[in-house]
Amino acid sequence: MKNQRHRPACGVLALMAGILFCLPSCSQLAVRPTGIAGQAAGDWLAVIRSRGSGLKTSKGIGRFSFRDARRRQSARFAWAAQYPSKIRLQVFTVTGQPQLILAADGAYVQVFSVPENRVYRKSAGDPLLQKIIDLPVSLEDVIQLLLGRIPLRPYLRADVRPAAAGKGWVIRLKKSWGSIGEEIYLDAQRRVQRLQFFSLSGKPAYGVRLAESRRIGGFDTPRRLVLTGPGPKYIQLVVERFWVNPEIPPAVFRLKVPA
C-alpha cells in the first residue's frame, strides 16, 4: 500500500481509514423460530441484542496493531463514538502527534492525512476496506464493538447447537436462501466469546474475538478485541481508558481541517 495514489497515508494510516469504510449496515429482521432450537436462538438473541443497549456513546484511548504476511504495524489512537453510525478517530505517531483524523457523521466519512495534508471524503456506505486489507468490516460493526455491543447480520432464520469443540453453543443466523451470514459462539454460561461473519457466497469473511472485557458504569465494555481474516491477517484493539455515555457535541463528528 505504500506510496499509492488516491489513498490516505501509507501503513497504519490507510489501515485505520479503511477499517471504518463500510459495507451495508447490520440491521436485523425478525427471527423465524425453527423448532426448539430456533425458539432458543430467538430467546438468546434477544438477550444478546439488549447487551449494551443503554450505552449510546463512548470515548476511549488505546493501542492498535496490525499484521499480515507482508507487514506489522502499530499505533496509538483515541475515539469518540455515537450509536449507530457516528465516530471520530485520531491516530498518533510515536511522539504523540496526530497522524490521521477520521470523522463520520452518519452520511459521510472524511479522513485527513496529516503527512499528506490531504482530505479524503467518501459516503458512509462506500466499500473500500476490501481494497486495503481484505476484511469487510463495516462502520456499524466497529462502532458497536467500541460500545460493547454485538453486531448482528440481517437474518430470517436462526438456530442454536452445541459447539463442535469444547463446551458452549453456536447460534447461526441464516439468510432467506439458507446460507449462514453469521455465527455467534458462546461459552457454557452463554457469554459471547467470538463472532464469525460470512460473505454473500457463504465463505468465511472475518472473525472477531472478544478477548477481554471489563465492567464500567454497569456496562460490559471492551478491553481487547481481535479481528482476523483468511490467512495471517490480524488486527488487535487494546482499550486503555473508556468513558461511558459521555456527552459528545455533534461538531465532533465533522472534520475541520487545520489551515
C-alpha positions, 0 to 999 in steps of 0.5 A, a space after each residue: 500500500 505504500 506510496 499509492 495514489 488516491 489513498 490516505 497515508 501509507 501503513 497504519 494510516 490507510 489501515 485505520 481509514 479503511 477499517 471504518 469504510 463500510 459495507 451495508 449496515 447490520 440491521 436485523 429482521 425478525 427471527 423465524 423460530 425453527 423448532 426448539 432450537 430456533 425458539 432458543 436462538 430467538 430467546 438468546 438473541 434477544 438477550 444478546 441484542 439488549 447487551 449494551 443497549 443503554 450505552 449510546 456513546 463512548 470515548 476511549 484511548 488505546 493501542 492498535 496493531 496490525 499484521 499480515 504476511 507482508 507487514 506489522 504495524 502499530 499505533 496509538 489512537 483515541 475515539 469518540 463514538 455515537 450509536 449507530 453510525 457516528 465516530 471520530 478517530 485520531 491516530 498518533 505517531 510515536 511522539 504523540 502527534 496526530 497522524 490521521 483524523 477520521 470523522 463520520 457523521 452518519 452520511 459521510 466519512 472524511 479522513 485527513 492525512 496529516 503527512 499528506 495534508 490531504 482530505 479524503 471524503 467518501 459516503 458512509 456506505 462506500 466499500 473500500 476496506 476490501 481494497 486495503 486489507 481484505 476484511 469487510 468490516 463495516 462502520 456499524 460493526 466497529 462502532 458497536 464493538 467500541 460500545 460493547 455491543 454485538 453486531 448482528 447480520 440481517 437474518 430470517 432464520 436462526 438456530 442454536 447447537 452445541 459447539 463442535 469443540 469444547 463446551 458452549 453453543 453456536 447460534 447461526 443466523 441464516 439468510 432467506 436462501 439458507 446460507 449462514 451470514 453469521 455465527 455467534 459462539 458462546 461459552 457454557 454460561 452463554 457469554 459471547 466469546 467470538 463472532 464469525 461473519 460470512 460473505 454473500 457466497 457463504 465463505 468465511 469473511 472475518 472473525 472477531 474475538 472478544 478477548 477481554 472485557 471489563 465492567 464500567 458504569 454497569 456496562 460490559 465494555 471492551 478491553 481487547 478485541 481481535 479481528 482476523 481474516 483468511 490467512 495471517 491477517 490480524 488486527 488487535 484493539 487494546 482499550 486503555 481508558 473508556 468513558 461511558 455515555 459521555 456527552 459528545 457535541 455533534 461538531 465532533 463528528 465533522 472534520 475541520 481541517 487545520 489551515 
